[in-house]
Amino acid sequence: MMPLELQQSLTKESSILIVGAGVFGLSTALHLAQDGFTNIKVLDRATIPSPYSAGNDLNKIVRAEYEDPFYTELALDAIKQWQTPFWAPYYRETGYLLATSPNAPQKSRDSLQKSFSSIKDHPAFPPGSFSQIETAEKTRKQFPMLQGKMDGWSGYLNRHAGYARAAKALEHAAKACAETGVKFVVGNSGYAVELLYEAGAKKICGGVKTADGSIHKATRTILCLGAHISTLLPAIAPQITAKAWSVAHIQLNTTEAKAIKGCPVVNCRDLGFFFEPDPDTGLVKFSANGAGYTNYISQSETGTTVSVPPNSNEGIPEEDEILIKRLIGEAIPQLSGRDLIKKFICWCSDTADSEYIIDFAPGSEGLMVAAGDSGHAFKMLPVAGKWVKDALLNGEQTTLRWRWKEGTSNGDDISWRVGQLKDIKDVEISGSTSCL
């Protein structure tokens, strides 16, 4: 947004302050440090992996299929990086089974076909990369742990996709940053509560004030606060809606986990998705698909309402437990009747068009944002920081779709999601543990 000539000059010794140690924050710090920047500080109100980051999770899907080929190319670049020695310990190419059930709305079927069209003839995928889902029996020949009937499921298997071990990948990125000289400040000293501007005719952001009263000054301040960003920068609220989705787990013992190891990521668009058991804990993660949940509150300073994460993320909506129960019954019924544990809602920063926002904030100098993950950013962890670095060095965002947008962007009808958007205060929340 801000032209290069209006920005204060930037050198490799310039102070860079990154607020938020999630996907965008850590990736940005890593890419800047690897490019020779020597004065980088990262703030977060919790230790890494931060519980305030959507990326602090057992695992996240890594796939290249998108309705928009632009993101397909970016995801393919990211997958190449996941396969390098630096990232490979945190990537599992188990395959990705994407489907709809007979109850799926037409838009979900259309979205699946558009996504598949972005990869089915792509030269990056060798022959035999894909196969159609025909019958449950044929699927079980390859993946015997999928014992469900999957009646009427329609879709395909992508063998060149899988998942990232999310929290561990964030820890790895933070460790690599620290080893290259990046400074981390966490807790109240890292909890940014106010943007600071220099006195004078120009509105120049000079850093932030944190909850303990500390002042952190910088030549450039980059906000990477995910669903929480509008609490520090209210001006971005019309573009960002904090939305949440349900996550739950089933605990397996060593023998049970071994029997399900190698399961592809199974994603039924109108039900939910799950992964193979975590190799360290034996936990199987499930997530319900849907339009998501908001948490609107009134902003006294602006007289408007904005969706922000609540103080507690524990428990999930009862309606999502029903979806997870159906998913288990249709795909992996041997887990039916098991307790759902470690249930929480995961908050993301959503945009109406699912585009990221990586740009300078208008009306001030020295302040950037990297936001709008829209539920599809974790796979980009190895490469997202390069996009932020490029905009930082250019002094403006040259990729038009990632620029700051004026006006409201609260879209409820995202093409690749199903269901109705609801406010979290309007639904019944189950406890931290429940039996299926």
Sequence and secondary structure as in RCSB ss.txt:
>XXXX:A:sequence
MMPLELQQSLTKESSILIVGAGVFGLSTALHLAQDGFTNIKVLDRATIPSPYSAGNDLNKIVRAEYEDPFYTELA
LDAIKQWQTPFWAPYYRETGYLLATSPNAPQKSRDSLQKSFSSIKDHPAFPPGSFSQIETAEKTRKQFPMLQGKM
DGWSGYLNRHAGYARAAKALEHAAKACAETGVKFVVGNSGYAVELLYEAGAKKICGGVKTADGSIHKATRTILCL
GAHISTLLPAIAPQITAKAWSVAHIQLNTTEAKAIKGCPVVNCRDLGFFFEPDPDTGLVKFSANGAGYTNYISQS
ETGTTVSVPPNSNEGIPEEDEILIKRLIGEAIPQLSGRDLIKKFICWCSDTADSEYIIDFAPGSEGLMVAAGDSG
HAFKMLPVAGKWVKDALLNGEQTTLRWRWKEGTSNGDDISWRVGQLKDIKDVEISGSTSCL
>XXXX:A:secstr
   GGGS    TTS EEEE  SHHHHHHHHHHHHTT   EEEEESS SS TTSTT SS EEE    SSHHHHHHH
HHHHHHHTSTTTGGGEE   EEEEE TT  HHHHHHHHHHHHTTTT TTS TTSEEE   HHHHHHH TT  S  
TT EEEEESS EEE HHHHHHHHHHHHHHTT EEEEGGGG EEEEEEESSSS EEEEEEETTS EEE SEEEE  
GGGHHHH GGGTTT EEEEEEEEEEE  HHHHHHHTT  EEEETTTEEE    TTT EEEEEE SS EE EEEET
TTTEEEE   S  BS BHHHHHHHHHHHHHH GGGTT EEEEEEEEEEEE TT   EEEE TTSBSEEEEE  TT
  GGGHHHHHHHHHHHHHHTS  SGGGS   S    S  TT  S  EEGGGS B  S EE 
